Amino acid sequence: MLELSLLGSVFLLIGLALWMFADSDDDDRSGGLRQPVLVPVPVRSQYRR
C-alpha cells in the first residue's frame, strides 16, 4: 500500500512539473495573454488610374 501511495505521489509530482513547465501562449513570461502586434500598412498618397 505504501508503494502504491509513493508511486501515485511521484506521478502527481511529475504531472504537476510538466504542467508548470508546459509552453503556453505567454512566451515572454510577463503574465497574461500576449497582445497582438500592430504592423504598419503602407498607404499610397496618390491613387493610380
C-alpha positions in Angstrom: 0.0 0.0 0.0 2.9 2.3 0.8 4.5 1.6 -2.6 1.2 2.5 -4.4 0.9 5.8 -2.4 4.5 6.7 -3.3 4.0 5.8 -7.0 0.9 8.0 -7.0 2.7 10.8 -5.4 5.6 10.5 -7.9 3.2 10.6 -10.8 1.4 13.5 -9.3 4.6 15.5 -8.9 5.8 14.7 -12.4 2.4 15.7 -13.8 2.5 18.9 -11.9 6.0 19.7 -13.0 5.1 19.0 -16.7 2.0 21.2 -16.3 4.0 24.1 -14.8 6.8 23.9 -17.5 4.5 23.4 -20.4 4.8 26.0 -23.1 1.9 28.4 -23.1 0.9 31.3 -25.3 2.8 33.6 -23.0 6.3 33.4 -24.5 7.9 36.2 -22.6 6.7 35.0 -19.2 5.4 38.5 -18.3 2.0 37.2 -17.3 -1.4 37.3 -19.0 -2.1 36.8 -22.7 0.0 38.2 -25.4 -1.2 41.4 -27.1 -1.4 41.5 -30.9 1.4 43.4 -32.6 0.2 46.2 -34.8 2.1 46.3 -38.1 2.0 49.5 -40.1 0.5 49.1 -43.6 1.9 51.3 -46.3 -0.7 53.6 -47.9 -0.2 55.4 -51.2 -1.0 59.1 -51.1 -1.8 59.1 -54.9 -4.1 56.6 -56.5 -3.1 55.1 -59.8 -5.6 55.1 -62.6 
